[in-house]
């Protein structure tokens, strides 16, 4: 299975290096802050403080907001990604990818009017839920120590439509 968290992290790293090498015109724009109130507390889970980042470069910008949660050995990591990294991560979703093996699956469907790709690794008891918020915006929930049936209702506790509206703000 593709390690989406690592792929997105590598994309962020490359963009961060390019951003840091650019002369600073204005890094005061904190567009990620509009997402932080939408990364809600989850009953029974210990949530870390939500955080984010906004980068602006010539011809490209990227915004991320993240929050991590833990309950015993189970972990949940939620992210909102707007920009080029989201476009790459959404490739499987936009293609309508569906793969099933004895180790796990990738399933794309429509939930609450939005295109959603769910991945699950049976042996590792881990997976991800990626919600397409737009052509270059993504809400992702990666998890471990949970079943897929437990993870989806947790992902749905976040207001996907509000995240979508926030992603469309300039």
C-alpha beads as a LAMMPS data file, in Angstrom:
LAMMPS data file: protein, C-alpha beads

170 atoms
169 bonds

1 atom types
1 bond types

-500.0 500.0 xlo xhi
-500.0 500.0 ylo yhi
-500.0 500.0 zlo zhi

Masses

1 110.0

Atoms # bond

1 1 1 0.000 0.000 0.000
2 1 1 1.097 3.549 -0.631
3 1 1 2.241 5.397 2.464
4 1 1 0.320 8.611 1.783
5 1 1 1.549 10.303 4.935
6 1 1 5.171 9.865 3.809
7 1 1 4.412 10.987 0.221
8 1 1 2.601 14.096 1.442
9 1 1 5.443 14.751 3.902
10 1 1 8.018 14.575 1.108
11 1 1 5.959 16.962 -1.009
12 1 1 5.708 19.352 1.944
13 1 1 9.452 19.141 2.498
14 1 1 10.257 19.971 -1.110
15 1 1 7.842 22.886 -1.105
16 1 1 9.193 24.115 2.244
17 1 1 12.776 24.152 0.953
18 1 1 11.735 26.045 -2.164
19 1 1 9.713 28.456 -0.027
20 1 1 12.565 29.095 2.376
21 1 1 14.922 29.875 -0.491
22 1 1 12.580 32.565 -1.854
23 1 1 12.914 36.171 -0.671
24 1 1 10.173 36.870 1.855
25 1 1 7.476 39.154 0.534
26 1 1 4.777 38.387 3.060
27 1 1 4.583 35.326 5.244
28 1 1 2.113 37.024 7.568
29 1 1 -0.877 35.428 5.825
30 1 1 -2.022 32.675 8.119
31 1 1 -4.683 31.078 5.901
32 1 1 -4.415 27.792 7.814
33 1 1 -6.060 29.412 10.848
34 1 1 -9.499 29.240 9.226
35 1 1 -9.305 25.433 9.490
36 1 1 -8.212 25.129 13.131
37 1 1 -11.679 25.560 14.706
38 1 1 -12.951 22.820 12.373
39 1 1 -10.468 20.266 13.796
40 1 1 -12.791 19.482 16.685
41 1 1 -12.327 17.594 19.946
42 1 1 -13.408 13.949 19.797
43 1 1 -15.147 12.398 22.803
44 1 1 -12.927 9.812 24.481
45 1 1 -9.804 10.926 22.598
46 1 1 -6.869 13.042 23.726
47 1 1 -6.304 15.632 21.020
48 1 1 -3.110 17.609 20.628
49 1 1 -3.289 21.296 19.784
50 1 1 -4.205 21.837 16.112
51 1 1 -1.518 23.484 14.031
52 1 1 -0.926 24.532 10.469
53 1 1 1.201 26.220 7.887
54 1 1 0.724 28.451 4.871
55 1 1 3.397 28.800 2.193
56 1 1 3.320 31.173 -0.741
57 1 1 5.685 30.919 -3.682
58 1 1 5.620 32.330 -7.177
59 1 1 2.881 30.456 -9.070
60 1 1 1.988 28.225 -6.121
61 1 1 0.770 28.253 -2.557
62 1 1 -0.034 25.579 -0.048
63 1 1 -1.969 25.510 3.194
64 1 1 -2.128 22.693 5.713
65 1 1 -3.846 22.247 9.052
66 1 1 -3.325 19.165 11.199
67 1 1 -4.303 17.637 14.507
68 1 1 -3.352 14.364 16.173
69 1 1 -5.488 12.300 18.546
70 1 1 -4.772 9.303 20.746
71 1 1 -6.933 6.850 22.701
72 1 1 -4.956 4.057 24.355
73 1 1 -2.966 2.437 21.506
74 1 1 -5.219 3.859 18.771
75 1 1 -4.056 6.918 16.856
76 1 1 -5.787 9.321 14.521
77 1 1 -4.135 12.028 12.413
78 1 1 -6.334 14.541 10.564
79 1 1 -5.109 16.957 7.902
80 1 1 -6.528 19.544 5.585
81 1 1 -4.300 20.156 2.581
82 1 1 -4.899 22.849 -0.022
83 1 1 -2.554 23.238 -2.977
84 1 1 -0.258 21.117 -5.162
85 1 1 0.276 18.368 -2.569
86 1 1 -3.490 17.815 -2.417
87 1 1 -3.665 17.466 -6.202
88 1 1 -1.167 14.587 -6.097
89 1 1 -2.819 12.913 -3.127
90 1 1 -6.218 13.114 -4.829
91 1 1 -5.086 11.183 -7.921
92 1 1 -6.531 7.870 -6.686
93 1 1 -9.747 9.579 -5.614
94 1 1 -10.230 11.351 -8.932
95 1 1 -9.508 8.153 -10.838
96 1 1 -12.207 6.322 -8.842
97 1 1 -9.659 3.688 -7.820
98 1 1 -10.955 0.425 -6.352
99 1 1 -8.503 -2.346 -5.441
100 1 1 -9.104 -5.346 -3.189
101 1 1 -6.460 -7.820 -2.058
102 1 1 -6.121 -10.258 0.821
103 1 1 -3.993 -7.619 2.622
104 1 1 -6.441 -4.749 2.303
105 1 1 -8.224 -2.456 -0.090
106 1 1 -8.657 0.948 -1.667
107 1 1 -12.291 1.878 -2.251
108 1 1 -13.620 5.096 -3.766
109 1 1 -17.245 6.066 -3.264
110 1 1 -19.491 9.052 -2.617
111 1 1 -20.349 9.890 0.988
112 1 1 -22.426 12.941 1.935
113 1 1 -22.101 14.200 -1.647
114 1 1 -18.277 14.161 -1.621
115 1 1 -15.856 11.740 -3.279
116 1 1 -14.093 9.661 -0.632
117 1 1 -11.283 7.131 -0.944
118 1 1 -10.839 4.683 1.923
119 1 1 -7.737 2.546 2.322
120 1 1 -7.294 -0.194 4.873
121 1 1 -4.417 -2.559 5.675
122 1 1 -5.881 -5.588 7.445
123 1 1 -2.679 -6.882 9.076
124 1 1 -1.564 -3.473 10.345
125 1 1 -5.100 -2.484 11.337
126 1 1 -4.493 0.925 9.789
127 1 1 -5.773 3.018 6.955
128 1 1 -6.788 6.398 5.658
129 1 1 -9.919 8.199 4.596
130 1 1 -9.420 10.929 2.005
131 1 1 -12.246 13.343 1.256
132 1 1 -11.999 15.463 -1.889
133 1 1 -12.960 18.999 -0.853
134 1 1 -12.220 20.360 -4.331
135 1 1 -9.787 19.839 -7.215
136 1 1 -6.844 20.957 -5.046
137 1 1 -8.185 20.489 -1.519
138 1 1 -8.256 17.361 0.628
139 1 1 -9.352 16.301 4.109
140 1 1 -7.436 13.237 5.259
141 1 1 -7.868 11.015 8.297
142 1 1 -5.133 8.426 8.782
143 1 1 -5.485 5.948 11.626
144 1 1 -3.956 2.946 13.321
145 1 1 -5.240 0.605 15.986
146 1 1 -8.821 0.968 14.706
147 1 1 -11.079 -0.935 12.383
148 1 1 -12.344 0.754 9.269
149 1 1 -15.860 0.566 10.720
150 1 1 -14.669 2.585 13.744
151 1 1 -12.639 5.096 11.722
152 1 1 -15.324 6.288 9.287
153 1 1 -17.757 7.521 11.973
154 1 1 -14.857 9.389 13.616
155 1 1 -13.985 11.026 10.283
156 1 1 -17.627 12.032 9.877
157 1 1 -17.545 13.920 13.194
158 1 1 -15.677 16.635 11.270
159 1 1 -17.909 18.957 9.237
160 1 1 -16.804 18.092 5.692
161 1 1 -19.003 20.779 4.114
162 1 1 -17.540 23.464 6.423
163 1 1 -14.024 22.243 5.576
164 1 1 -14.925 22.415 1.893
165 1 1 -16.215 25.979 2.260
166 1 1 -13.080 27.030 4.163
167 1 1 -10.884 25.456 1.472
168 1 1 -12.567 27.573 -1.199
169 1 1 -11.808 30.853 0.604
170 1 1 -8.953 32.868 -0.832

Bonds

1 1 1 2
2 1 2 3
3 1 3 4
4 1 4 5
5 1 5 6
6 1 6 7
7 1 7 8
8 1 8 9
9 1 9 10
10 1 10 11
11 1 11 12
12 1 12 13
13 1 13 14
14 1 14 15
15 1 15 16
16 1 16 17
17 1 17 18
18 1 18 19
19 1 19 20
20 1 20 21
21 1 21 22
22 1 22 23
23 1 23 24
24 1 24 25
25 1 25 26
26 1 26 27
27 1 27 28
28 1 28 29
29 1 29 30
30 1 30 31
31 1 31 32
32 1 32 33
33 1 33 34
34 1 34 35
35 1 35 36
36 1 36 37
37 1 37 38
38 1 38 39
39 1 39 40
40 1 40 41
41 1 41 42
42 1 42 43
43 1 43 44
44 1 44 45
45 1 45 46
46 1 46 47
47 1 47 48
48 1 48 49
49 1 49 50
50 1 50 51
51 1 51 52
52 1 52 53
53 1 53 54
54 1 54 55
55 1 55 56
56 1 56 57
57 1 57 58
58 1 58 59
59 1 59 60
60 1 60 61
61 1 61 62
62 1 62 63
63 1 63 64
64 1 64 65
65 1 65 66
66 1 66 67
67 1 67 68
68 1 68 69
69 1 69 70
70 1 70 71
71 1 71 72
72 1 72 73
73 1 73 74
74 1 74 75
75 1 75 76
76 1 76 77
77 1 77 78
78 1 78 79
79 1 79 80
80 1 80 81
81 1 81 82
82 1 82 83
83 1 83 84
84 1 84 85
85 1 85 86
86 1 86 87
87 1 87 88
88 1 88 89
89 1 89 90
90 1 90 91
91 1 91 92
92 1 92 93
93 1 93 94
94 1 94 95
95 1 95 96
96 1 96 97
97 1 97 98
98 1 98 99
99 1 99 100
100 1 100 101
101 1 101 102
102 1 102 103
103 1 103 104
104 1 104 105
105 1 105 106
106 1 106 107
107 1 107 108
108 1 108 109
109 1 109 110
110 1 110 111
111 1 111 112
112 1 112 113
113 1 113 114
114 1 114 115
115 1 115 116
116 1 116 117
117 1 117 118
118 1 118 119
119 1 119 120
120 1 120 121
121 1 121 122
122 1 122 123
123 1 123 124
124 1 124 125
125 1 125 126
126 1 126 127
127 1 127 128
128 1 128 129
129 1 129 130
130 1 130 131
131 1 131 132
132 1 132 133
133 1 133 134
134 1 134 135
135 1 135 136
136 1 136 137
137 1 137 138
138 1 138 139
139 1 139 140
140 1 140 141
141 1 141 142
142 1 142 143
143 1 143 144
144 1 144 145
145 1 145 146
146 1 146 147
147 1 147 148
148 1 148 149
149 1 149 150
150 1 150 151
151 1 151 152
152 1 152 153
153 1 153 154
154 1 154 155
155 1 155 156
156 1 156 157
157 1 157 158
158 1 158 159
159 1 159 160
160 1 160 161
161 1 161 162
162 1 162 163
163 1 163 164
164 1 164 165
165 1 165 166
166 1 166 167
167 1 167 168
168 1 168 169
169 1 169 170
